[in-house]
Amino acid sequence: MNSGLNIIRLRMALVVSAILLAVFPVGAANGLSGRWDATVMAGKAEVPFRFEIVQDGDKVQGFFFEGERKIGSTSGSFQNGTLVLGYDFLNTTLEATLNGDQLQGTYRNNRPNAHPMEFRAQRHAPPAAGAASSPAVAGDWAMYRTAPDNSKLDVSWRLYLRQSGTEVSGAILKTSGDTGTLTGTWRDGKLTMSHFAGERPILVEVQMNPDDTLSLKVDGQFTYRASRITETHAKGIPDPPDPSQFTSVKDPNEPFHFTGLTLDGKMLSDKDPMFQGKVVLLSIGGSWCPNCLDEAPLLVDFYKKYHSRGLEVVGLNFEVDPDFEAARPRVATFIKRFSIEYPIVVLGTPDDVAAKLPQLVNFGVYPTTIFLGRDGRVRRIHAGFASLATGEEHVRLQKEMAELIETLLAEKPQQMSGSIRTQ
């Protein structure tokens, strides 16, 4: 009798299991929570990156990683096997369908006419053990193109690498800013590094040459040669440009002028009383600019530390959307994300820079940071920004900017007469 009941129970359990498998995809019973090995197609390159999902019923949050820093979605859902994640501060949406232990879909910018990237992910599997030893590449390098690429600005770039065994991390620093944190591993004589944190997808493949230079391929198509920064001349590689010499002004003795709309629709300009006799730090950027997002926390720190001593910070934003009302929520999200207390004004689109800021010479980089003395004149202009991904270079730049602010705050009116030297 008991044997018969057991057989019936077993058959019922098998039927229930079959029904569950038919209704829910394989793997769905475990939910989406956990780490995923993901990729996006960026042009011709398949860029791998770390992704993490936290699920509570139908509510889901998805996390990109900038190094070890998590970048979470601002909205998310999982219904009928479809995952939808929104990132308001990036103006992007990830949408993917679960099939077994795999996700497949698209990651797209919500701007009109933006092309979505193909997105794939599978549940994380620990990588197979690599070689016990690998070439030592930690340090500072300069990389120079060995064939034409799509860069319009730079002669050469800086490459900062950190290494622990076969694991390597770092960043490429262009005049326009850095790539974000590259991470990767040596395997079979090749180092493969990548970055994607909701923006800036990049794939970098590296091999060591017999002359101790590096051969690099970026995004599967652009090739470079790199040498340690102390050996550039001996290896025939040009020095990277100085970001403090890239952009200048037509007349350094003339006060710098700007006018733009605040988010409440009011005009703000350099002639406003709040700027008179103050040291002013201007950051030319936009809510769409990844390196502007990197710079924002530092500007917030500077404002909190030095505002009471006479520092004003202003964001001069050139937004992609020419409609101010359409651009407003993107800028508002940017302000909220970083708890920005200083004013941000919208001057137009990137096509309007020459007309709105006609004093600039050779502008072409976001962010570009302008330091004004208490007399309103330009004292230094720095193109681009080296984020935390660049390691010691970020620390050096932060220290340099703080020292310049301290110097400008200490100046008295009588020290500011005569011509001003632009550094």
C-alpha positions in Angstrom: 0.0 0.0 0.0 2.7 2.4 1.0 4.7 1.4 -2.1 1.7 2.3 -4.3 1.3 5.7 -2.6 4.9 6.5 -3.1 4.7 5.7 -6.8 1.7 8.0 -7.1 3.5 10.8 -5.2 6.5 10.4 -7.4 4.4 10.5 -10.6 2.7 13.7 -9.3 6.0 15.3 -8.5 7.3 14.5 -12.0 4.1 16.1 -13.5 4.5 19.2 -11.4 8.2 19.5 -12.4 7.3 19.1 -16.1 4.7 21.9 -15.8 7.2 24.2 -14.0 9.8 23.6 -16.7 7.3 24.4 -19.4 6.1 27.6 -17.7 9.5 28.9 -16.5 12.7 28.8 -18.5 15.6 26.6 -17.3 17.4 28.6 -14.6 14.5 30.9 -13.9 13.7 29.0 -10.7 17.0 30.3 -9.3 16.0 33.9 -10.3 18.3 36.4 -12.0 20.3 37.3 -8.9 24.1 36.8 -9.1 27.1 37.6 -11.3 26.9 37.3 -15.1 29.6 37.2 -17.7 28.3 39.7 -20.3 29.4 41.1 -23.7 28.3 44.0 -26.0 29.1 44.3 -29.7 30.8 47.7 -30.2 31.5 48.0 -33.9 33.6 45.0 -34.9 34.6 44.2 -31.3 32.8 41.9 -28.8 33.6 43.5 -25.5 33.4 41.4 -22.3 32.5 42.9 -19.0 31.3 42.0 -15.5 27.6 42.4 -14.7 25.5 41.7 -11.6 21.8 41.4 -11.1 19.8 41.7 -7.8 16.2 40.5 -8.0 13.3 40.8 -5.6 10.2 39.4 -7.3 9.5 41.4 -10.4 11.8 44.2 -9.2 15.3 44.0 -10.6 18.5 46.1 -10.4 21.4 45.6 -12.8 25.0 46.7 -12.0 27.8 47.7 -14.3 31.3 47.9 -12.7 33.8 50.8 -13.0 36.7 48.9 -11.4 35.2 47.7 -8.1 32.6 50.6 -8.0 29.1 49.5 -8.8 26.9 51.5 -11.2 23.3 50.5 -10.6 20.2 50.9 -12.7 17.6 53.4 -11.7 14.6 51.3 -12.7 14.1 47.6 -13.6 11.6 44.8 -14.0 11.5 41.1 -15.0 8.2 40.0 -16.4 7.3 37.1 -18.8 10.9 36.2 -19.2 12.0 39.7 -20.3 14.4 41.9 -18.3 14.2 45.7 -18.7 16.7 48.0 -16.9 16.8 51.8 -17.2 19.8 54.0 -16.4 18.5 57.5 -16.2 21.9 59.2 -15.7 23.2 57.5 -18.9 19.8 57.9 -20.8 20.1 54.2 -21.7 17.9 51.0 -21.6 19.0 47.4 -21.4 16.3 44.9 -22.6 17.0 41.1 -22.7 15.2 37.8 -22.8 16.1 34.9 -20.5 16.6 31.6 -22.2 17.9 29.0 -19.8 21.0 30.5 -18.1 21.6 33.0 -20.9 20.3 36.6 -21.5 20.1 38.0 -25.0 18.9 41.4 -26.1 20.1 45.0 -26.7 21.6 47.9 -24.9 20.6 51.3 -26.4 20.9 55.0 -25.9 17.4 56.6 -25.8 18.4 59.5 -28.0 16.7 59.5 -31.4 18.5 57.6 -34.1 20.9 55.9 -31.7 22.0 52.4 -32.8 21.5 49.7 -30.1 24.3 47.3 -29.2 23.8 43.6 -29.1 23.9 42.4 -25.5 24.6 38.8 -24.3 25.2 37.3 -20.9 25.5 34.0 -19.2 25.8 33.0 -15.6 29.3 33.6 -14.3 31.8 30.7 -14.5 35.2 31.0 -12.9 37.9 31.2 -15.6 40.3 28.4 -16.1 43.7 28.9 -14.4 46.1 30.9 -16.5 49.9 30.7 -16.8 51.8 30.9 -13.5 53.9 33.7 -14.8 53.5 36.5 -17.4 55.4 39.5 -18.8 55.7 42.3 -16.3 54.0 45.4 -17.7 53.1 47.5 -14.7 54.0 51.1 -15.0 53.5 54.1 -17.3 53.6 53.8 -21.1 53.2 55.9 -24.2 51.3 54.3 -27.1 51.5 55.5 -30.7 49.5 54.5 -33.7 51.1 52.2 -36.3 48.3 52.6 -38.8 45.6 55.3 -39.3 42.8 55.2 -36.7 39.7 57.3 -36.1 41.4 59.8 -33.7 41.5 63.4 -34.7 43.2 64.9 -31.6 46.2 63.0 -30.4 49.8 62.4 -31.4 50.1 59.6 -28.8 48.3 58.4 -25.7 49.4 57.5 -22.2 48.8 53.9 -20.9 48.8 53.2 -17.2 49.0 49.6 -16.0 48.9 47.8 -12.7 49.6 44.1 -12.3 49.1 41.3 -9.9 50.4 38.0 -11.3 48.5 37.4 -14.6 45.8 40.0 -13.7 46.3 43.5 -15.1 44.2 46.6 -14.8 44.7 50.2 -15.8 43.5 52.8 -18.4 44.4 54.6 -21.6 44.5 58.3 -21.2 43.8 60.4 -24.3 43.8 64.1 -24.5 40.0 63.8 -24.4 40.1 61.8 -21.2 40.5 58.1 -20.2 38.9 54.9 -21.2 37.6 54.0 -17.7 39.1 51.0 -15.9 40.5 48.3 -18.2 40.7 44.8 -16.6 42.1 41.6 -18.0 44.4 38.6 -17.9 47.5 37.2 -19.6 46.7 34.0 -21.4 48.8 32.1 -23.9 51.2 35.0 -24.4 48.4 37.7 -24.9 46.9 40.1 -22.5 43.2 40.9 -23.2 41.7 43.8 -21.4 38.3 45.5 -21.7 36.0 48.1 -20.3 32.2 48.7 -20.3 30.3 50.4 -17.5 27.2 51.3 -19.5 29.4 53.5 -21.7 32.9 53.6 -23.3 33.1 50.0 -24.6 36.6 49.1 -25.5 38.6 45.9 -26.1 42.4 46.0 -25.9 44.7 43.1 -26.9 48.4 43.3 -25.9 51.5 41.4 -26.7 55.1 41.9 -25.6 57.7 42.5 -28.3 61.4 41.3 -28.2 62.6 44.9 -27.7 60.4 45.3 -24.6 57.8 47.4 -26.4 54.1 46.4 -26.5 52.0 45.8 -29.6 48.4 46.7 -29.0 45.2 46.2 -31.0 42.2 48.3 -30.0 38.6 47.1 -30.8 40.0 44.5 -33.1 41.1 46.9 -35.8 43.4 49.8 -34.6 47.1 49.0 -34.0 49.6 50.7 -31.7 53.1 50.3 -30.4 53.9 51.3 -26.8 57.1 52.0 -24.8 57.7 52.8 -21.2 57.3 56.6 -20.8 61.0 56.9 -19.9 62.1 55.3 -23.2 59.9 57.0 -25.8 62.7 58.9 -27.5 64.9 55.8 -27.7 62.0 53.8 -29.2 61.0 56.5 -31.6 57.6 57.2 -30.0 56.3 60.8 -29.7 55.7 62.2 -26.3 51.9 62.5 -25.4 50.6 66.1 -25.5 50.4 68.2 -22.4 46.7 68.7 -21.6 47.4 72.1 -20.0 48.8 73.4 -23.4 46.0 72.0 -25.7 43.4 74.8 -25.4 44.1 78.5 -24.9 42.4 81.9 -25.2 42.9 84.6 -27.8 43.7 87.3 -25.3 44.8 86.2 -21.8 44.5 89.8 -20.5 40.7 89.9 -21.2 38.3 88.5 -18.6 36.6 85.3 -19.7 32.9 85.6 -20.6 30.0 83.1 -20.5 26.2 83.3 -20.5 23.8 80.4 -20.2 20.4 79.2 -18.9 20.0 77.6 -15.5 17.6 74.7 -15.1 14.9 77.2 -13.8 15.2 79.2 -17.1 17.2 82.1 -15.7 20.2 83.6 -17.4 23.5 83.4 -15.6 26.7 85.1 -16.7 30.2 86.0 -15.6 28.9 89.6 -15.0 26.7 88.4 -12.1 27.6 89.7 -8.7 28.3 86.2 -7.3 31.4 85.9 -9.4 32.9 89.3 -8.8 36.3 89.1 -7.0 35.9 85.3 -6.8 38.1 82.5 -8.1 36.0 80.7 -10.6 36.4 77.1 -11.9 34.5 76.5 -15.2 33.9 73.0 -16.5 32.8 72.7 -20.1 31.0 69.5 -20.5 27.6 67.8 -20.9 25.5 65.2 -19.2 26.3 62.8 -22.1 30.1 63.0 -21.5 31.6 60.0 -19.6 34.7 61.9 -18.5 32.5 64.7 -17.3 30.8 62.2 -15.0 34.3 61.2 -13.8 35.2 64.8 -13.0 32.0 65.8 -11.3 32.8 64.2 -7.8 36.1 66.1 -7.7 34.4 69.4 -8.5 31.8 68.8 -5.8 34.6 68.2 -3.3 36.5 71.4 -4.4 33.3 73.4 -4.1 32.5 72.1 -0.6 36.1 72.7 0.6 36.8 76.1 -0.9 33.5 77.8 -1.5 33.6 79.6 1.8 37.0 81.0 1.0 35.9 82.5 -2.4 35.7 79.7 -4.9 32.8 79.4 -7.4 32.3 76.4 -9.7 30.1 76.5 -12.8 29.2 73.8 -15.2 29.0 75.1 -18.8 27.0 72.4 -20.5 26.6 71.8 -24.2 23.8 69.2 -24.4 23.2 66.9 -27.4 19.5 67.9 -27.6 19.0 71.4 -29.0 15.6 71.7 -27.2 16.3 73.1 -23.7 13.2 71.4 -22.3 14.3 68.0 -23.6 17.8 68.5 -22.2 16.6 69.7 -18.8 15.8 66.3 -17.3 19.2 64.8 -18.3 21.0 67.7 -16.6 18.7 67.4 -13.6 19.6 63.7 -13.3 23.3 64.5 -13.5 22.9 67.1 -10.7 21.0 64.7 -8.5 23.4 61.8 -9.1 26.4 63.7 -7.8 24.6 66.0 -5.3 25.9 69.1 -7.1 25.3 72.3 -5.3 27.1 74.7 -7.7 25.2 76.1 -10.7 25.1 74.4 -14.1 24.0 76.4 -17.2 23.1 75.1 -20.6 24.7 77.1 -23.5 23.5 75.0 -26.4 24.8 72.0 -28.3 28.4 71.0 -29.0 28.0 72.8 -32.4 27.5 76.1 -30.5 30.8 76.2 -28.6 32.6 78.5 -31.1 29.7 81.0 -31.1 29.0 80.8 -27.3 32.7 80.8 -26.1 34.5 82.7 -28.9 37.6 83.5 -26.8 38.7 79.8 -26.9 41.4 78.6 -29.2 41.7 75.0 -30.3 38.8 73.7 -28.2 37.8 70.1 -28.8 37.7 68.1 -25.6 35.0 67.4 -22.9 35.5 68.2 -20.2 37.8 71.2 -20.5 38.4 72.9 -17.2 39.1 76.6 -17.0 40.6 78.3 -13.9 39.8 82.1 -13.5 41.6 84.3 -11.1 39.8 86.9 -8.9 40.0 89.4 -11.8 38.1 87.0 -14.2 41.1 86.3 -16.4 42.1 82.8 -17.4 45.0 81.4 -15.4 45.0 77.8 -16.7 43.0 75.6 -19.0 43.2 71.8 -18.7 41.8 69.6 -21.5 40.3 66.2 -20.5 40.3 64.5 -17.2 42.3 61.6 -15.7 39.9 59.5 -13.6 40.5 57.1 -10.7 41.2 54.5 -13.4 44.6 56.1 -14.1 45.8 55.5 -10.6 48.7 57.8 -9.6 48.0 60.1 -12.5 44.6 60.9 -11.0 46.2 61.6 -7.7 48.7 63.9 -9.3 46.1 65.8 -11.2 43.9 66.2 -8.2 46.8 67.6 -6.2 47.8 69.9 -9.0 44.3 71.4 -9.3 44.0 71.8 -5.5 47.3 73.6 -5.4 46.3 76.0 -8.2 43.0 76.8 -6.4 44.9 77.5 -3.2 47.3 79.8 -5.1 44.5 81.7 -6.8 42.5 82.1 -3.5 45.6 83.5 -1.8 46.1 86.3 -4.3 45.2 89.8 -3.4 43.8 92.4 -5.8 47.2 94.2 -6.0 48.9 90.9 -7.0 46.6 90.7 -10.0 47.5 93.9 -11.8 49.3 93.8 -15.2 49.4 91.0 -17.6 48.4 87.5 -16.6 50.5 84.5 -17.7 48.4 81.6 -19.0 50.0 78.3 -17.8 
